């Protein structure tokens, strides 16, 4: 099983979603910022790191919105 995280970033009734590059797997689909949890990393740490890597922003992680096993 692979653990992943995704950030729900919103203001008012608007959510931030990013479009995948066309040359990557599932190109041009929309997704929330996130990615795989690295070994020894907590979900919170992974989410902060992914937001920094993908958006160059620092975030404060609030509560867990949902957990899904797929």
N, C-alpha and C positions, 0 to 999 in steps of 0.2 A: 504494500500500500504506500502511496506517495501523499504526504501531507502538503497542502497548498493553502495559501491565504489570499484574500481579496479585500480591497478597501472600498467601503461605501462612503464616498465623499460627496456631501450635498450642501446646498445653500437654499433655504426655502423649499421649494418643490422641484428643484433641479439637481440631477445627479451628474457626476463626472464619469464619463465613459471614454475609452480610448479605442481608436480603430487600428487593428493590426496591419502591419506593412503588407502590401500585396504579394511580395516574394516569400513570405513566411508561411508556415503551415496555418491553415484556416485564415488565409489572407483576406483582408478587408472586413472581417467580422468585427463586431464591437464587443468590448470586454471591460471589466473593472480592472484597475491597477492591482497587480499582485503577482504571485509566483510560488515557486517551491520553497519549502522550509528546509534550510540547510542543517546537516547533522550538528547537534548540540545547541541549536537555536530554538528559542521559544516562538510561539505563533506571533506574539506581540513584537518581538525583535525582528522576525522575518517581514512583517508588515511594514514596520518602520524602514527597514533596509530597502525593500522593494519600492516604496514610494520615493525614497531618496534616489535610487538608481534610475527609475523610469521617469520621474517627474522633476527631479532635483528640488524636492521640497521636504521640509521636516514636518512630521505630523505627530499629533498626540492621539494615541489609540484610546478610544472610549470603551464601550462594552461590546461583547460578542453579539452580533445580530442573528446569526444562524450557523448551525453546524450540519453538514451533510456528508454522508458516506455514499460514494458512488463507485 
